C-alpha cells in the first residue's frame, strides 16, 4: 500500500496508507472527503459521480491489494457503489492511475506510464465513451488522439468551438501527414487542406457571426445523412487504400442548460477515419437562420465534380433541393428535442406523430429520386415500429398498416420494401399484443399467433432480408415452447439457407448445443485474462460451463448457490468455467471481484454475437453445460438445483442414475 497519494495537482494532501505503525491522525487523512475533493479529472468534459458534501460521511475508504505489487485506495458511495480508485500498479508507493466512476462503472482514467507522478494518458471508458488521448509533455493538455470515434470527434470539435480553442480543434482536423497516409489523390489533398488551413482565424470568424452559441451551450449528439459510414474503395481513383467516412455529418448542441433548451445544428461536414481516429475535413460551422447550409465534401463527389467542373452540384443527393434541406433541418431539430425517460406519454405521442409527419413530407419531396425516397420510407417504417414497441405510441401500428396498404399497389413485384414493412408491422402487432395480454391463456395465444405469422412470412418471403431473423425467431419460439424437434428443423434450415448470416451461424451453434449430450464439448476460446481456455485441459475434472453476463439478473441470483457448490465439491474435482457475454470486458473483472467469482472466464468481444455465443447458439442466460470426468457432456442443467442433483454422478461419487437429465 502506498505511503502517500499525490493529488492530481489540485490539493497537496499528502495522504497516507493504512499500514501498521501509523498514527490514528495519519490514517484519518485518507478520508473519503479528502479524496473526493482532492482528486478531480484533469480533462474537461468528464461526467463522474460525486456525492453531495452532506453525504461524504456515508462514503467509505478502503485499501486493496492485487497481484504481487499492486495496491489501491477505493472510495465507495452511500449505496456501496465505487466512486474513485487511486492505484499504484508497480509497488513504488506512488499512485500511477486515477480512476473515476459513474453509476458504479469506470468512465475515465488518468495513467502515468513513466511513473514520474504525472499522467501522460487519458482514457474515457464504458459509458464514458472510447476516447484515448496522449499528453506527451505532461502539461494536462492532450497532444494527440490515439483513439477517437466519429461521434467523439464531433464532440471535441464542438467543445473547441465553444471554448474558442484552436489548439483543441487542430487535433481533430486532417493534416498533410494524414492525407499522405491515406494516399489521397494530390488535387483532392490540396482542396481538403485548404478547408482546414488557418483554424484559429476561421474559428474566430465563425464565432463572430454566430448569434446562437452561449457559454452554457453543450454537445448533445452526432448525426449524419446516413446511419452508416460510407466506404470509398481503393480502386475508384481518389485513394490508394480503402477509406471510411461520413458525409455531411452534423452535431446537435443544446444552447441553454435550463429550459427552454433550444437546439442548434453544427455542420461537421465530411469526416474521415485515419487509423483509430476520426478527423474533420473542415471547420465546424453553426447552421442558423432558415437555410440549411450544407457544404460540399470533396471525397464523395464524382471525380469530375471534385475537380471543379460543376460547382452547382455541390450538395450531394436530394439535399441540394432547398425544400428537402429545410425539412431535413426540421427533422434534425425535432430529434434534438426528443423526449426523455421523464417525459409524459403525451410528449412521446406528439414527438412520434410530428416525426412521422416530417418523414412523410420527405417521402413526397424526394419522389424524383427513388433511392433517396426508399431511404426515407425505411426511416418512417423503422421509426413507427420502434415507437410502437416502446408501448407509448400504439397509434403507430395503425399508421404502419395504412402505409403498408398504400405502398403495395405502388411497388413493383419483388420490391424489398414489401417484406420490409410486412415484417415490422408483424413486430409491432406482436409488441402490442404482448403488452395487452394479462392472463397466461392470453399470453399463450399471443405466442401461438406469433409463430403462425412467422411461418407465413418465411413461406411468403424466403429470400427477404428479414427471412433469417424470422427463422431464428421461429426456431427459438419452438424451443421455448418445448417443441425441440420443430426447433431443430428450423435451426437446420436456417443454417443451410443462410449460413453466412449471424442468425445462420447461431442456428448452427444451436444444433451443436441441442445435440451435444454424451459428446465432448467443443469449448476453446480466449480468456478474459489473456491466453486460451480449452476445456480439454481439465482432464479428470467435472466442469460446469456457465454462459452469463453482468446484466443478467438470474445469473446474479444464482451466484451464492454456485459459489457454495464450487466450495463444497472443488476438492473432489469440480471446476467452473464462466463464458462472459458482455459486449466488452470493461467492468467484468470488477463485477467478478465484488461477487467473489474465482473461476476462470472466457471472453471474446461481441456479446450475444460473440464467437462463443454463436458456437452454441445461446438464446437465454444463464445457459449451462455439465461435463463429466470423462470429458463428455453429462447434461444441460436448467438451474443450479439441476446442477446440484447431477453433480455427484458427473463426479462419479455415486452410481449412474437410470434416468438421464437432458
Secondary structure, DSSP 8 states (H G I E B T S, - for coil): --SEE--SSS----EE---TT--HHHHHTS-HHHHHHH---SSSS-------GGGGGG-EEEEEEETTTEEEEEEE-TTS-EEEEEEESSSSSS--EEEEEETTEEEEEEE-TT-SSS--EEEE-GGG---EEE-TT-SSS--EEEEB-HHHHHHHHHHHHHHT-HHHHHTTB--HHHHHHHTB-HHHHHHHHHHTSSHHHHHHHHHHH-SS--TT-EEEEEE-SSSS-EEE-GGGSSBSS-EEEEEEEEEEEES-SSSS--EEEEEEEEEEEETTEEEESS--EEE-SSS------SSSS-HHHHTTS-GGG-S-GGGGSHHHHHHHHHHHHHHHT---TTS-HHHHHHHHHHHHHHHHHHHHHTTT-HHHHHHHHHHHHHHHHHHHHTTS-THHHHHHHHHHHHHHHHS-TT-HHHHHHHHHHHHHHHHHHHHH--SHHHHHHHHHHHHHHHHHHHHH-TTSTTHHHHHHHHHHHHHHTT-HHHHHHHHHHHHHH-TTSHHHHHHHHHHHHHT-TTSB---EEEBTTSSEEEGGG-TT-EEEEEEE-TT-HHHHHHHHHHHHHHHHHGGGTEEEEEEE--SSSTTHHHHHHHTT--SEEEE-TTGGGSHHHHHHT--SSSEEEEE-TTSBEEE--SSHHHHHHHHHHHTTSS---SS---
